[in-house]
Each structure stands twice: as structure tokens, then as C-alpha cells.
């Protein structure tokens, strides 16, 4: 008899952004994922038999929806803001404080959870730039929470899936660069499909805590199922 597959119920944050939307598309299309819960401030615009959506305005306070977050074994955390134009206090609150608040609640509710956090290339708690330090601190403190697994993802340039609704407009002007960048700087270039598939493939691992750069993401995406 073949190996019995685990039931995978996934929470995705940030599905009204390019990365979260791409991960959502891959999860909805994956036979490895049984159900998906997205939590957004506004509707994501997707409907699917696997999909449930919670509209929640205050991401700094998830206590009102705690009961609806039980029974999930993965969180693909794709929510974030750009540091451009944000003062240091706002960036810290919306990056570190928000992420740790949600992660702490999920770690209490679901002890068998895999938590995947999208930090981005260049993240470094000892870096010179404020965003590097804040995201690095976020990565470090997520590693300390009582999840079954934690994976910090550091993608660089991400090629979106064709037809994504929330892809940044400038990508259609720079996608021609992707094959060149992938050939000469493979650690900094991955596709949205690879990022989503890599997250899904973390669920076949056990008791790991890892930080994944571009090459690691591509390798994980291509692991045999």
C-alpha cells in the first residue's frame, strides 16, 4: 500500500498582494492542499470549493477571530508593506509587531503548524538598513515560537503567474529580463510558481527550521512529491 497523505489545511495572509495571490493560486491547484483560509481586509476576488475567506480589518488584533483559526496545519504568511515612504515606527509595527501577533496566536492554537514567512532577499538582522534589521528580527523571533516547523523565505525578483490580478504593473515591462537574470544570478530570480510550490513542499518535511535563499526555494519547489 502507498503512503497515506496528510490532510493539509492552510491559512494564507496577503492574498490581495502579488505574492499571496500567487501562493493562493498554487494551493488551489495543488492536490496536496485540502482547504485554504484567506484572511483579508477586502475580498480577494477568488471563489473555489477549497476556499474560505474571512474579512477582518484589524490585523493587529486577531483575538476576535481566534476560534476560526483552529484546525490548520500551515500558515503561508505573505503579508507585508514596503519600507519606501514608511517611517521606522510604522514599518516596525506593520512588519514585526503584526507578524508576531498573528504567529503567536496561531502557535497556541495549532501545535502541529508549519509557518512560512516571506521576508525577501537581503534580509539581515545585522544589516545596515532599517528594513533589513526589522525583517531579520522578525525571522529570528518566529524561529523561537512553538511551531512544528518555521521556514523563512528570501526570494528576490519573482516572475508572476500569467494572469495574476495583483501583480505589480512594472513586471510586464521587466519580465523580459528574467531568463537573463536566472542564467547569471540564479539565486536572485525565481518564479511565483516555484515560490508557491516550495511552500507546499515544506509540508512533507518534519521538524525543520530553515532560512531559504533563492536557490534553496527553487530546489525545494522541485523536490519529488
C-alpha positions as CSV (number, residue, x, y, z in Angstrom):
1,X,0.0,0.0,0.0
2,X,1.2,3.6,-0.7
3,X,2.0,6.1,1.9
4,X,-1.1,7.9,3.4
5,X,-1.0,11.6,2.6
6,X,-1.6,14.0,5.5
7,X,-4.6,16.4,5.4
8,X,-3.3,19.9,4.7
9,X,-5.4,22.8,5.8
10,X,-3.6,26.1,5.0
11,X,-4.0,29.7,6.1
12,X,-2.8,32.4,3.7
13,X,-2.3,36.1,4.6
14,X,-1.7,38.8,1.9
15,X,-3.7,37.2,-0.9
16,X,-4.7,40.6,-2.2
17,X,-1.0,41.2,-2.9
18,X,1.1,39.6,-5.7
19,X,3.0,37.0,-3.6
20,X,-0.1,36.0,-1.6
21,X,-2.2,35.7,-4.7
22,X,0.4,33.6,-6.4
23,X,0.6,31.2,-3.4
24,X,-3.2,31.1,-3.3
25,X,-3.4,30.0,-6.9
26,X,-0.8,27.3,-6.4
27,X,-2.6,26.0,-3.3
28,X,-6.0,25.9,-5.0
29,X,-4.5,24.0,-7.9
30,X,-2.5,21.6,-5.7
31,X,-3.8,18.1,-4.9
32,X,-1.7,18.3,-1.7
33,X,-3.8,21.1,-0.2
34,X,-7.3,20.2,1.1
35,X,-8.6,23.6,2.2
36,X,-7.4,27.2,2.2
37,X,-8.4,30.0,4.6
38,X,-7.5,33.5,3.4
39,X,-7.8,36.5,5.8
40,X,-8.0,39.9,4.2
41,X,-9.1,43.4,4.8
42,X,-11.0,43.3,1.5
43,X,-12.3,40.4,-0.7
44,X,-9.6,38.7,-2.8
45,X,-12.0,38.0,-5.6
46,X,-11.4,34.3,-5.9
47,X,-14.0,31.5,-5.4
48,X,-13.2,27.8,-5.1
49,X,-14.6,24.7,-3.4
50,X,-11.5,24.6,-1.2
51,X,-11.5,28.3,-0.3
52,X,-12.9,30.1,2.7
53,X,-12.4,33.9,3.3
54,X,-12.5,35.9,6.5
55,X,-12.7,39.7,6.1
56,X,-11.0,41.2,9.1
57,X,-10.0,44.9,9.3
58,X,-7.6,44.9,12.3
59,X,-4.5,42.7,11.7
60,X,-3.0,43.9,14.9
61,X,-5.8,42.2,16.8
62,X,-6.7,38.7,15.7
63,X,-8.4,37.8,19.0
64,X,-12.0,38.3,17.7
65,X,-11.4,35.5,15.0
66,X,-9.3,33.1,17.1
67,X,-11.9,30.3,17.1
68,X,-11.9,30.3,13.3
69,X,-8.2,29.7,13.1
70,X,-8.2,26.3,14.8
71,X,-7.6,23.1,12.8
72,X,-5.0,24.4,10.4
73,X,-1.5,22.9,10.0
74,X,0.1,25.6,7.9
75,X,0.3,29.3,7.5
76,X,1.8,30.9,4.4
77,X,2.4,34.4,5.6
78,X,2.7,36.7,2.6
79,X,1.6,39.9,4.1
80,X,3.9,43.0,4.3
81,X,4.4,46.6,3.4
82,X,7.2,48.4,1.6
83,X,9.6,50.4,3.6
84,X,9.5,53.1,1.0
85,X,7.8,56.1,2.4
86,X,7.1,54.5,5.8
87,X,8.6,55.9,9.0
88,X,10.6,53.5,11.1
89,X,7.9,53.2,13.8
90,X,5.1,52.4,11.3
91,X,7.3,49.9,9.4
92,X,8.2,48.1,12.7
93,X,4.6,47.9,13.8
94,X,3.3,46.6,10.4
95,X,6.2,44.2,9.9
96,X,7.4,42.9,13.2
97,X,4.5,43.6,15.7
98,X,1.8,42.5,13.3
99,X,3.5,39.3,12.2
100,X,4.5,38.2,15.7
101,X,1.0,38.9,17.0
102,X,-0.6,36.6,14.4
103,X,2.1,34.0,14.7
104,X,1.8,33.8,18.5
105,X,-1.9,33.2,18.3
106,X,-1.5,30.5,15.6
107,X,1.3,28.7,17.5
108,X,-1.0,28.5,20.6
109,X,-4.0,27.2,18.6
110,X,-2.2,24.7,16.3
111,X,0.8,22.9,17.7
112,X,1.5,21.0,14.5
113,X,1.7,24.0,12.3
114,X,4.3,24.9,9.7
115,X,4.8,28.6,9.4
116,X,6.3,30.0,6.2
117,X,7.3,33.7,6.3
118,X,8.2,35.7,3.2
119,X,10.9,38.1,4.2
120,X,12.7,38.8,0.9
121,X,16.3,38.9,-0.4
122,X,18.7,41.0,1.6
123,X,17.0,40.4,5.0
124,X,19.7,40.6,7.7
125,X,19.2,41.3,11.4
126,X,22.8,42.8,11.4
127,X,22.2,44.7,8.2
128,X,22.8,48.5,7.7
129,X,19.2,49.3,6.6
130,X,16.3,49.5,8.9
131,X,14.1,47.2,6.8
132,X,16.8,44.5,6.8
133,X,17.1,44.6,10.6
134,X,13.3,44.6,11.2
135,X,12.7,41.7,8.9
136,X,15.7,39.9,10.3
137,X,14.4,40.3,13.9
138,X,11.0,39.0,12.7
139,X,12.7,35.9,11.2
140,X,14.7,35.3,14.3
141,X,11.7,35.6,16.7
142,X,9.5,33.4,14.5
143,X,12.1,30.7,14.9
144,X,11.6,30.8,18.7
145,X,7.8,30.1,18.6
146,X,6.5,26.6,19.3
147,X,5.5,25.7,15.7
148,X,6.4,22.3,14.4
149,X,8.3,24.0,11.6
150,X,9.4,27.5,10.5
151,X,10.7,28.5,7.1
152,X,11.9,32.0,6.3
153,X,11.7,32.6,2.5
154,X,14.0,35.2,0.9
155,X,13.1,35.5,-2.7
156,X,14.5,38.3,-4.9
157,X,12.9,39.0,-8.3
158,X,9.7,36.9,-8.6
159,X,8.2,36.3,-12.0
160,X,4.4,36.3,-11.5
161,X,2.0,33.7,-12.8
162,X,0.4,34.8,-16.1
163,X,-3.0,36.4,-15.4
164,X,-2.4,37.4,-11.8
165,X,-4.7,40.2,-10.8
166,X,-2.5,41.7,-8.2
167,X,0.9,41.6,-10.0
168,X,2.8,44.8,-9.9
169,X,2.3,46.6,-13.2
170,X,6.0,47.2,-13.8
171,X,6.6,43.4,-14.1
172,X,5.1,43.4,-17.6
173,X,7.9,45.7,-18.6
174,X,10.8,43.8,-17.0
175,X,9.8,40.2,-17.3
176,X,12.0,40.0,-20.4
177,X,14.9,40.3,-18.0
178,X,14.0,37.1,-16.2
179,X,15.8,34.5,-18.4
180,X,19.0,36.6,-18.3
181,X,18.8,37.1,-14.6
182,X,18.0,33.5,-13.9
183,X,21.0,32.4,-16.0
184,X,23.6,34.7,-14.4
185,X,22.1,35.4,-11.0
186,X,20.1,32.3,-10.3
187,X,20.0,33.0,-6.5
188,X,18.0,36.2,-7.0
189,X,15.4,35.0,-9.5
190,X,12.5,32.6,-9.0
191,X,9.0,32.2,-10.4
192,X,5.9,32.6,-8.5
193,X,5.0,29.0,-9.2
194,X,8.3,27.9,-7.7
195,X,7.7,30.0,-4.5
196,X,4.2,28.6,-4.1
197,X,5.3,25.0,-4.8
198,X,8.2,25.3,-2.4
199,X,5.8,26.4,0.4
200,X,3.5,23.5,-0.3
201,X,6.5,21.1,-0.3
202,X,7.5,22.2,3.2
203,X,4.5,20.2,4.4
204,X,6.2,16.9,3.5
205,X,9.1,17.8,5.9
206,X,9.3,17.3,9.6
207,X,10.6,19.4,12.5
208,X,12.7,21.8,10.4
209,X,13.7,25.5,10.9
210,X,15.3,26.9,7.9
211,X,16.1,30.2,6.0
212,X,15.7,29.7,2.3
213,X,17.5,31.9,-0.3
214,X,16.6,31.9,-4.0
215,X,18.5,28.7,-4.9
216,X,17.0,26.9,-1.9
217,X,13.5,27.9,-2.9
218,X,14.0,26.6,-6.4
219,X,15.4,23.3,-5.1
220,X,12.5,22.8,-2.6
221,X,10.0,23.6,-5.4
222,X,11.4,20.8,-7.5
223,X,11.5,18.1,-4.8
224,X,9.7,15.0,-5.9
225,X,6.3,14.6,-4.4
